[in-house]
């Protein structure tokens, strides 16, 4: 049985911002990688003036454009199996918490635990799990990484689907940002104008470094990661050593991508008792 990896995300660009190096490295090592994206990111802001009219309260064409960005990013990473949860257009970007877009009848926030579309979203992901039988599933932590309602919904849908599926997913991991590592990276980052520096805690949730179970080195895949991020040009601006989103806040591109367990088998410790460097560590019995 070949190794299979399922990554579940909320919007186009989330895969590249959080785990591009992991995905590119997995593909290169022969892992069957499937990416599921829940929405087209219709409510996103746009960097630059040329495409600003695509946004939701103007032409409302951003989702289709971001789908093409996603295709290009996946090509850069080598990911050929990419899917929209429930099919293209099944769910819509909810926007940030408290915005009117969350009331849209297709808003993915409705797929949160207890929401009217939770069961439908879970069933759609169960279908993928049963088909590809992943050994590892990657998604967000409970707060979605920075509190976005769609990220939280993805976390809840992913865990519910793992519980509902007949196929037992041996390992479920959340992509995370360890506090000591990220604080040091932000402090060391040279941020060019017009981008701004803020404390790492304002860039997203940070966790205790000791909670990290898997630390995947990604320097070998930096070119693919940067190409994937560059593909999401409406959302991401790259500079040496880092990037910024439409808010103009500089963020580092670290040399390692980090994960903590959400469900499934424990992750054996790596050398000297530290994190493992391979998502599949200790799962060899699953391959027989």
C-alpha contacts under 8 A as a table, 3 or more apart, distances in Angstrom:
res1	aa1	res2	aa2	distance
1	X	287	X	5.38
1	X	288	X	6.86
2	X	31	X	7.06
2	X	32	X	7.27
2	X	287	X	6.98
3	X	30	X	7.79
3	X	31	X	5.18
3	X	32	X	6.16
3	X	134	X	7.32
3	X	135	X	6.50
3	X	287	X	7.27
4	X	31	X	5.65
4	X	32	X	4.60
4	X	33	X	5.97
4	X	34	X	7.81
4	X	132	X	7.00
4	X	133	X	6.85
4	X	134	X	4.56
4	X	135	X	5.57
4	X	136	X	6.88
5	X	31	X	6.81
5	X	32	X	6.06
5	X	33	X	4.83
5	X	34	X	6.23
5	X	134	X	5.13
5	X	135	X	6.14
5	X	136	X	5.07
5	X	137	X	5.95
5	X	138	X	7.73
6	X	33	X	6.01
6	X	34	X	4.89
6	X	35	X	5.98
6	X	36	X	7.48
6	X	134	X	5.90
6	X	136	X	6.36
6	X	137	X	4.72
6	X	138	X	6.23
7	X	15	X	7.83
7	X	33	X	7.68
7	X	34	X	6.30
7	X	35	X	4.91
7	X	36	X	6.20
7	X	137	X	5.75
7	X	138	X	4.65
7	X	139	X	5.99
8	X	35	X	6.09
8	X	36	X	4.85
8	X	37	X	6.05
8	X	38	X	7.74
8	X	137	X	7.50
8	X	138	X	6.25
8	X	139	X	5.17
8	X	154	X	7.16
8	X	158	X	7.30
9	X	12	X	7.87
9	X	14	X	6.25
9	X	15	X	6.48
9	X	35	X	7.67
9	X	36	X	6.20
9	X	37	X	4.83
9	X	38	X	6.25
9	X	139	X	6.34
9	X	140	X	7.75
9	X	151	X	7.24
9	X	154	X	6.58
10	X	14	X	6.84
10	X	37	X	5.42
10	X	38	X	4.77
10	X	39	X	5.90
10	X	41	X	7.92
10	X	150	X	5.84
10	X	151	X	5.59
10	X	154	X	6.20
11	X	14	X	5.74
11	X	37	X	5.93
11	X	38	X	6.30
11	X	39	X	5.28
11	X	40	X	5.76
11	X	41	X	4.99
11	X	93	X	7.39
12	X	15	X	6.99
12	X	37	X	6.79
12	X	39	X	7.49
12	X	40	X	6.21
12	X	41	X	6.24
12	X	66	X	6.36
12	X	67	X	6.81
12	X	69	X	7.51
12	X	70	X	5.47
12	X	232	X	7.84
13	X	16	X	5.23
13	X	17	X	6.06
13	X	70	X	6.76
13	X	229	X	7.12
13	X	232	X	6.05
13	X	235	X	7.55
14	X	17	X	5.11
14	X	18	X	6.04
15	X	18	X	5.62
15	X	19	X	5.67
15	X	20	X	6.03
16	X	19	X	5.74
16	X	20	X	4.35
16	X	21	X	7.99
16	X	73	X	7.40
16	X	225	X	6.69
16	X	228	X	6.03
16	X	229	X	5.75
17	X	20	X	6.61
17	X	229	X	6.89
18	X	175	X	6.92
18	X	257	X	7.53
19	X	22	X	5.21
19	X	23	X	6.26
19	X	175	X	7.43
19	X	257	X	6.40
20	X	23	X	5.26
20	X	24	X	6.13
20	X	77	X	6.95
20	X	224	X	7.66
20	X	225	X	5.20
20	X	228	X	7.32
21	X	24	X	5.16
21	X	25	X	5.97
21	X	77	X	7.99
21	X	217	X	7.92
21	X	218	X	4.89
21	X	219	X	7.65
21	X	221	X	5.31
21	X	222	X	6.68
21	X	224	X	7.30
21	X	225	X	5.63
21	X	257	X	7.43
22	X	25	X	5.22
22	X	26	X	6.07
22	X	216	X	6.56
22	X	217	X	7.92
22	X	218	X	6.50
22	X	257	X	6.94
23	X	26	X	5.08
23	X	27	X	6.23
23	X	33	X	7.23
23	X	77	X	6.71
23	X	79	X	7.55
24	X	27	X	5.25
24	X	28	X	6.23
24	X	77	X	4.66
24	X	78	X	6.25
24	X	79	X	7.48
24	X	221	X	6.44
24	X	224	X	6.87
24	X	225	X	7.59
25	X	28	X	5.06
25	X	29	X	6.21
25	X	218	X	7.36
25	X	220	X	7.94
25	X	221	X	6.50
26	X	29	X	5.17
26	X	30	X	6.52
26	X	31	X	5.25
26	X	32	X	7.80
26	X	33	X	7.20
27	X	30	X	5.32
27	X	31	X	5.18
27	X	32	X	6.59
27	X	33	X	6.37
27	X	77	X	7.70
27	X	78	X	6.26
27	X	79	X	6.85
28	X	31	X	7.37
28	X	78	X	7.81
33	X	79	X	6.30
33	X	80	X	7.79
33	X	81	X	6.71
34	X	79	X	7.07
34	X	80	X	7.59
34	X	81	X	4.93
34	X	82	X	5.77
34	X	83	X	7.68
35	X	79	X	7.51
35	X	81	X	6.39
35	X	82	X	4.66
35	X	83	X	6.17
36	X	82	X	5.94
36	X	83	X	4.83
36	X	84	X	5.61
36	X	85	X	5.98
37	X	40	X	7.72
37	X	82	X	7.76
37	X	83	X	6.31
37	X	84	X	4.96
37	X	85	X	5.85
38	X	84	X	5.76
38	X	85	X	4.84
38	X	86	X	7.97
38	X	91	X	6.48
38	X	92	X	7.85
38	X	108	X	7.51
38	X	154	X	7.51
39	X	42	X	7.65
39	X	84	X	6.99
39	X	85	X	7.46
39	X	89	X	7.15
39	X	90	X	7.74
39	X	91	X	5.44
39	X	92	X	5.10
39	X	93	X	5.38
39	X	108	X	7.31
40	X	63	X	4.65
40	X	64	X	6.97
40	X	66	X	6.45
40	X	67	X	6.20
40	X	89	X	7.37
40	X	92	X	6.56
40	X	93	X	6.47
41	X	44	X	5.67
41	X	62	X	7.42
41	X	63	X	5.50
41	X	66	X	6.93
41	X	92	X	7.19
41	X	93	X	5.03
42	X	55	X	7.17
42	X	56	X	6.19
42	X	60	X	7.13
42	X	61	X	7.45
42	X	62	X	5.37
42	X	63	X	4.28
42	X	92	X	6.79
42	X	93	X	5.48
43	X	55	X	6.79
43	X	56	X	5.63
43	X	62	X	7.71
43	X	63	X	7.91
43	X	93	X	5.79
43	X	94	X	6.95
43	X	95	X	5.31
43	X	101	X	7.62
44	X	55	X	6.98
44	X	56	X	7.82
44	X	62	X	7.59
44	X	95	X	7.21
44	X	235	X	7.65
45	X	52	X	7.88
45	X	55	X	6.61
45	X	234	X	7.71
45	X	235	X	7.04
45	X	246	X	6.57
46	X	49	X	7.94
46	X	51	X	6.86
46	X	52	X	5.53
46	X	55	X	7.11
46	X	234	X	4.91
46	X	235	X	5.89
46	X	246	X	6.64
47	X	51	X	7.90
47	X	52	X	7.28
47	X	233	X	7.34
47	X	234	X	5.10
47	X	235	X	5.94
47	X	236	X	7.38
47	X	237	X	7.78
47	X	245	X	7.75
47	X	246	X	5.54
48	X	51	X	6.82
48	X	52	X	6.62
48	X	234	X	7.46
49	X	52	X	5.11
50	X	53	X	7.66
51	X	54	X	5.75
51	X	234	X	7.55
52	X	55	X	6.21
53	X	58	X	5.76
53	X	59	X	5.97
54	X	58	X	6.33
54	X	59	X	5.01
54	X	60	X	5.48
54	X	61	X	4.81
54	X	62	X	4.80
55	X	58	X	5.53
55	X	59	X	6.16
55	X	60	X	5.12
55	X	61	X	6.45
55	X	62	X	5.40
56	X	59	X	6.37
56	X	60	X	3.88
56	X	61	X	6.93
56	X	62	X	6.85
57	X	60	X	6.15
59	X	62	X	7.89
60	X	63	X	7.48
61	X	64	X	5.82
61	X	65	X	6.65
62	X	65	X	5.08
62	X	66	X	6.03
63	X	66	X	5.12
63	X	67	X	6.24
64	X	67	X	5.10
64	X	68	X	6.77
65	X	68	X	5.34
65	X	69	X	6.56
66	X	69	X	4.79
66	X	70	X	6.11
66	X	232	X	7.25
66	X	234	X	7.74
67	X	70	X	4.98
67	X	71	X	6.35
68	X	71	X	5.08
68	X	72	X	6.38
69	X	72	X	5.17
69	X	73	X	6.14
69	X	231	X	5.39
69	X	232	X	5.28
69	X	233	X	7.68
70	X	73	X	5.04
70	X	74	X	6.08
70	X	231	X	7.35
70	X	232	X	7.03
71	X	74	X	5.22
71	X	75	X	6.25
72	X	75	X	5.08
72	X	76	X	6.39
72	X	228	X	7.12
72	X	231	X	5.92
73	X	76	X	5.11
73	X	77	X	6.43
73	X	227	X	6.92
73	X	228	X	4.01
73	X	229	X	6.85
73	X	230	X	7.85
73	X	231	X	5.30
73	X	232	X	7.10
74	X	77	X	5.03
74	X	78	X	5.93
74	X	79	X	4.94
74	X	80	X	6.80
74	X	82	X	7.69
74	X	228	X	6.86
75	X	78	X	4.98
75	X	79	X	6.04
75	X	80	X	6.92
75	X	228	X	7.96
76	X	79	X	7.77
76	X	224	X	5.57
76	X	225	X	7.67
76	X	227	X	6.00
76	X	228	X	5.48
77	X	224	X	5.61
77	X	225	X	6.99
77	X	228	X	6.57
79	X	82	X	6.94
83	X	87	X	7.25
84	X	87	X	5.02
84	X	88	X	5.35
84	X	89	X	7.78
84	X	90	X	7.96
85	X	88	X	7.33
85	X	90	X	7.07
85	X	91	X	7.60
85	X	121	X	7.23
85	X	124	X	6.33
85	X	125	X	6.74
86	X	90	X	5.54
86	X	91	X	7.67
86	X	121	X	6.90
86	X	124	X	5.22
86	X	125	X	7.68
87	X	90	X	5.56
88	X	91	X	7.96
89	X	92	X	6.72
90	X	106	X	7.00
91	X	106	X	5.00
91	X	107	X	5.91
91	X	108	X	5.45
92	X	104	X	7.87
92	X	106	X	5.22
92	X	107	X	4.59
92	X	108	X	5.61
93	X	101	X	7.94
93	X	107	X	5.72
93	X	108	X	6.03
93	X	150	X	7.08
94	X	101	X	5.49
94	X	102	X	4.51
94	X	103	X	7.79
94	X	104	X	7.46
94	X	107	X	4.73
94	X	108	X	5.70
94	X	109	X	5.88
94	X	149	X	7.12
94	X	150	X	6.45
95	X	99	X	6.33
95	X	101	X	5.89
95	X	102	X	6.32
95	X	148	X	7.79
95	X	149	X	7.61
95	X	150	X	7.83
96	X	99	X	5.89
96	X	102	X	7.92
96	X	148	X	5.84
96	X	149	X	6.58
97	X	102	X	7.58
97	X	148	X	6.62
97	X	149	X	6.08
98	X	102	X	7.32
99	X	102	X	6.03
100	X	103	X	5.78
100	X	104	X	7.78
101	X	104	X	5.52
101	X	107	X	7.25
102	X	107	X	5.65
102	X	108	X	7.92
102	X	109	X	6.54
103	X	107	X	6.72
104	X	107	X	5.10
106	X	110	X	7.53
107	X	110	X	5.95
108	X	111	X	5.36
108	X	112	X	7.60
108	X	117	X	7.87
108	X	150	X	5.94
108	X	153	X	7.18
109	X	112	X	5.59
109	X	115	X	7.65
109	X	149	X	5.85
109	X	150	X	5.57
109	X	153	X	6.11
110	X	115	X	4.82
110	X	116	X	5.72
110	X	117	X	5.25
110	X	118	X	6.61
111	X	114	X	7.72
111	X	115	X	5.31
111	X	116	X	6.56
111	X	117	X	4.42
111	X	118	X	3.76
111	X	119	X	7.36
111	X	120	X	7.70
111	X	121	X	6.18
111	X	153	X	5.99
111	X	157	X	7.18
112	X	115	X	5.19
112	X	117	X	7.55
112	X	118	X	5.59
112	X	152	X	7.29
112	X	153	X	4.43
112	X	154	X	7.68
112	X	156	X	6.34
112	X	157	X	6.94
113	X	118	X	5.93
113	X	153	X	7.21
113	X	156	X	6.21
113	X	157	X	7.34
114	X	118	X	6.53
115	X	118	X	5.32
116	X	119	X	7.44
117	X	120	X	5.27
117	X	121	X	6.22
118	X	121	X	5.30
118	X	122	X	6.11
118	X	157	X	6.89
119	X	122	X	5.09
119	X	123	X	6.05
120	X	123	X	5.18
120	X	124	X	6.29
121	X	124	X	5.16
121	X	125	X	6.40
121	X	157	X	6.66
122	X	125	X	5.22
122	X	126	X	6.06
122	X	157	X	5.36
122	X	158	X	7.17
122	X	160	X	6.44
122	X	161	X	5.08
123	X	126	X	5.00
123	X	127	X	6.26
123	X	161	X	6.99
124	X	127	X	5.27
124	X	128	X	6.83
125	X	128	X	5.14
125	X	129	X	6.28
125	X	157	X	7.84
125	X	158	X	7.28
125	X	161	X	6.10
126	X	129	X	4.95
126	X	130	X	6.08
126	X	161	X	5.16
126	X	162	X	7.16
126	X	164	X	7.00
126	X	165	X	5.47
127	X	130	X	5.30
127	X	131	X	6.27
128	X	131	X	5.09
128	X	132	X	6.17
128	X	133	X	7.98
129	X	132	X	5.51
129	X	133	X	5.28
129	X	134	X	6.49
129	X	162	X	7.79
129	X	165	X	6.98
129	X	167	X	7.08
130	X	133	X	5.47
130	X	165	X	6.70
130	X	166	X	7.06
130	X	167	X	5.88
133	X	167	X	6.35
133	X	169	X	7.16
134	X	137	X	6.52
134	X	169	X	6.10
135	X	169	X	5.55
135	X	170	X	5.43
135	X	171	X	6.32
135	X	280	X	7.58
135	X	283	X	7.79
135	X	286	X	7.60
136	X	169	X	6.48
136	X	170	X	6.41
136	X	171	X	4.84
136	X	172	X	5.74
136	X	173	X	7.44
136	X	279	X	7.21
136	X	280	X	7.13
137	X	169	X	7.22
137	X	171	X	6.40
137	X	172	X	4.76
137	X	173	X	6.27
138	X	172	X	6.01
138	X	173	X	5.02
138	X	174	X	5.80
138	X	175	X	6.94
139	X	154	X	7.47
139	X	155	X	6.34
139	X	158	X	7.36
139	X	172	X	7.81
139	X	173	X	6.47
139	X	174	X	5.04
139	X	175	X	6.30
140	X	143	X	7.60
140	X	144	X	5.13
140	X	145	X	6.31
140	X	151	X	6.75
140	X	152	X	7.55
140	X	154	X	7.34
140	X	155	X	5.47
140	X	173	X	7.86
140	X	174	X	4.67
140	X	175	X	5.59
140	X	176	X	7.50
141	X	144	X	5.25
141	X	145	X	6.14
141	X	152	X	7.78
141	X	155	X	6.39
141	X	174	X	4.99
141	X	175	X	6.77
141	X	176	X	7.03
141	X	262	X	7.74
142	X	145	X	7.66
142	X	152	X	6.06
142	X	155	X	6.01
142	X	156	X	7.46
143	X	146	X	6.35
143	X	147	X	5.15
143	X	148	X	7.76
143	X	151	X	7.45
143	X	152	X	5.57
143	X	205	X	7.97
144	X	147	X	5.31
144	X	148	X	6.19
144	X	149	X	7.59
144	X	150	X	7.78
144	X	151	X	4.37
144	X	152	X	4.54
144	X	153	X	7.98
144	X	154	X	7.81
144	X	155	X	6.70
145	X	148	X	7.74
145	X	151	X	7.40
145	X	176	X	7.02
145	X	204	X	5.94
145	X	205	X	5.41
146	X	203	X	7.68
146	X	204	X	4.59
146	X	205	X	5.47
147	X	151	X	7.11
147	X	152	X	6.77
148	X	151	X	5.32
148	X	152	X	6.41
149	X	152	X	5.15
149	X	153	X	6.15
150	X	153	X	4.92
150	X	154	X	6.11
151	X	154	X	5.03
151	X	155	X	6.31
152	X	155	X	5.16
152	X	156	X	6.35
153	X	156	X	5.10
153	X	157	X	5.99
154	X	157	X	5.07
154	X	158	X	5.88
155	X	158	X	5.23
155	X	159	X	6.32
156	X	159	X	5.38
156	X	160	X	6.12
157	X	160	X	5.10
157	X	161	X	5.98
158	X	161	X	5.14
158	X	162	X	6.21
159	X	162	X	5.12
159	X	163	X	6.31
159	X	263	X	7.96
160	X	163	X	5.11
160	X	164	X	6.13
161	X	164	X	4.96
161	X	165	X	5.90
162	X	165	X	5.48
162	X	168	X	7.13
162	X	169	X	6.46
165	X	168	X	6.82
169	X	172	X	7.07
169	X	264	X	6.85
170	X	264	X	4.98
170	X	265	X	5.74
170	X	283	X	7.61
170	X	286	X	7.97
171	X	261	X	7.50
171	X	262	X	7.89
171	X	263	X	6.09
171	X	264	X	4.44
171	X	265	X	5.59
171	X	266	X	7.75
172	X	261	X	6.09
172	X	262	X	5.36
172	X	263	X	5.01
172	X	264	X	5.98
173	X	259	X	5.85
173	X	260	X	5.47
173	X	261	X	4.54
173	X	262	X	5.25
173	X	263	X	7.13
174	X	259	X	5.27
174	X	260	X	5.35
174	X	261	X	6.29
174	X	262	X	6.32
175	X	257	X	7.48
175	X	258	X	5.79
175	X	259	X	4.46
175	X	260	X	6.70
176	X	205	X	7.94
176	X	206	X	7.21
176	X	207	X	7.08
176	X	212	X	7.83
176	X	257	X	7.90
176	X	258	X	5.53
176	X	259	X	5.38
176	X	260	X	6.78
177	X	181	X	7.75
177	X	182	X	6.50
177	X	205	X	6.94
177	X	206	X	5.13
177	X	207	X	6.12
177	X	258	X	6.47
178	X	181	X	5.62
178	X	182	X	6.08
178	X	206	X	5.52
178	X	207	X	4.91
178	X	208	X	5.74
178	X	209	X	4.62
178	X	212	X	7.20
178	X	258	X	7.43
179	X	182	X	5.33
179	X	183	X	5.86
179	X	206	X	4.94
179	X	207	X	5.50
179	X	208	X	5.94
179	X	209	X	6.12
180	X	183	X	5.31
180	X	184	X	6.16
180	X	208	X	7.82
180	X	209	X	6.55
181	X	184	X	5.33
181	X	185	X	6.19
181	X	209	X	7.63
182	X	185	X	4.96
182	X	186	X	6.07
182	X	200	X	6.58
182	X	206	X	7.91
182	X	252	X	7.97
182	X	254	X	7.88
183	X	186	X	5.23
183	X	187	X	6.17
183	X	199	X	7.55
183	X	200	X	5.49
184	X	187	X	5.12
184	X	188	X	6.20
185	X	188	X	5.18
185	X	189	X	6.09
185	X	252	X	6.17
185	X	254	X	6.96
186	X	189	X	5.19
186	X	199	X	7.46
186	X	200	X	6.21
186	X	251	X	6.61
186	X	252	X	5.99
189	X	241	X	6.91
189	X	242	X	7.51
189	X	251	X	7.81
189	X	252	X	6.32
190	X	241	X	7.66
191	X	195	X	6.36
191	X	196	X	6.84
191	X	197	X	6.94
191	X	242	X	7.93
191	X	250	X	6.07
192	X	195	X	5.94
192	X	196	X	7.92
192	X	239	X	7.70
193	X	196	X	7.21
194	X	248	X	7.33
195	X	244	X	7.09
195	X	248	X	4.89
195	X	249	X	5.63
195	X	250	X	5.71
196	X	248	X	6.11
196	X	249	X	4.88
196	X	250	X	5.68
197	X	249	X	5.98
197	X	250	X	5.74
198	X	202	X	6.48
198	X	203	X	7.60
198	X	249	X	6.89
198	X	250	X	7.72
199	X	202	X	5.62
199	X	203	X	7.28
200	X	203	X	5.29
200	X	204	X	7.22
201	X	204	X	5.88
201	X	205	X	6.40
201	X	206	X	6.60
202	X	205	X	7.89
203	X	249	X	7.85
203	X	251	X	7.47
207	X	211	X	7.09
208	X	211	X	5.60
208	X	212	X	7.65
209	X	212	X	5.72
210	X	213	X	7.99
211	X	260	X	6.23
212	X	215	X	7.10
212	X	258	X	6.41
212	X	259	X	5.67
212	X	260	X	4.86
212	X	275	X	6.37
213	X	258	X	7.71
213	X	259	X	6.02
213	X	260	X	5.06
213	X	261	X	6.72
213	X	267	X	6.36
213	X	269	X	7.27
213	X	274	X	7.81
213	X	275	X	4.72
213	X	276	X	6.24
214	X	258	X	5.84
214	X	259	X	5.14
214	X	260	X	6.58
214	X	267	X	7.64
214	X	275	X	4.89
214	X	276	X	4.65
214	X	277	X	5.50
214	X	278	X	6.69
214	X	279	X	6.47
215	X	256	X	6.12
215	X	257	X	5.70
215	X	258	X	4.59
215	X	259	X	6.47
215	X	275	X	5.83
215	X	276	X	6.08
215	X	277	X	4.99
215	X	278	X	7.53
216	X	256	X	5.33
216	X	257	X	5.16
216	X	258	X	6.35
216	X	276	X	7.80
216	X	277	X	4.81
216	X	278	X	6.33
216	X	279	X	7.66
217	X	220	X	7.76
217	X	255	X	6.05
217	X	256	X	4.36
217	X	257	X	6.56
217	X	277	X	6.97
218	X	221	X	5.34
218	X	222	X	6.49
218	X	255	X	5.57
218	X	256	X	5.38
218	X	257	X	6.94
219	X	222	X	5.14
219	X	255	X	5.42
219	X	256	X	7.41
220	X	223	X	7.82
221	X	224	X	5.37
221	X	225	X	6.14
222	X	225	X	4.95
222	X	226	X	6.05
223	X	226	X	5.24
223	X	227	X	6.12
224	X	227	X	5.06
224	X	228	X	6.09
225	X	228	X	5.13
225	X	229	X	6.20
226	X	229	X	5.05
226	X	230	X	5.95
226	X	238	X	7.79
227	X	230	X	5.02
227	X	231	X	6.22
228	X	231	X	5.13
228	X	232	X	6.99
229	X	232	X	5.40
229	X	233	X	7.35
229	X	236	X	6.51
229	X	238	X	7.57
230	X	233	X	5.48
230	X	236	X	6.84
230	X	237	X	7.23
230	X	238	X	6.87
232	X	235	X	5.61
232	X	236	X	5.83
233	X	236	X	5.21
233	X	237	X	6.53
235	X	245	X	5.74
235	X	246	X	6.27
236	X	243	X	6.68
236	X	244	X	5.88
236	X	245	X	4.88
236	X	246	X	7.08
237	X	243	X	5.47
237	X	244	X	5.24
237	X	245	X	6.27
238	X	242	X	6.15
238	X	243	X	4.29
238	X	244	X	6.55
239	X	242	X	5.39
239	X	243	X	5.54
240	X	243	X	7.86
241	X	252	X	5.97
241	X	253	X	5.74
242	X	250	X	6.76
242	X	251	X	5.40
242	X	252	X	4.18
242	X	253	X	4.77
243	X	250	X	5.78
243	X	251	X	5.41
243	X	252	X	6.53
243	X	253	X	7.18
244	X	247	X	7.24
244	X	248	X	5.38
244	X	249	X	5.36
244	X	250	X	4.83
244	X	251	X	5.99
245	X	248	X	5.68
245	X	249	X	6.68
245	X	250	X	7.90
246	X	249	X	7.96
254	X	257	X	7.30
261	X	264	X	7.75
261	X	266	X	7.45
261	X	267	X	7.63
267	X	276	X	7.35
267	X	281	X	6.76
267	X	282	X	6.72
268	X	276	X	6.85
268	X	281	X	6.79
268	X	282	X	6.27
269	X	272	X	7.99
269	X	273	X	5.15
269	X	274	X	5.70
269	X	275	X	5.47
269	X	276	X	5.54
270	X	273	X	5.41
270	X	274	X	5.00
270	X	275	X	4.96
270	X	276	X	4.09
270	X	277	X	6.95
271	X	274	X	5.83
271	X	275	X	7.58
271	X	276	X	7.40
276	X	279	X	7.53
276	X	281	X	6.93
277	X	281	X	7.85
278	X	281	X	5.38
280	X	283	X	5.48
280	X	284	X	7.53
281	X	284	X	7.37
282	X	285	X	7.61
283	X	286	X	5.47
283	X	287	X	7.35
284	X	287	X	5.40
284	X	288	X	7.32
285	X	288	X	5.73
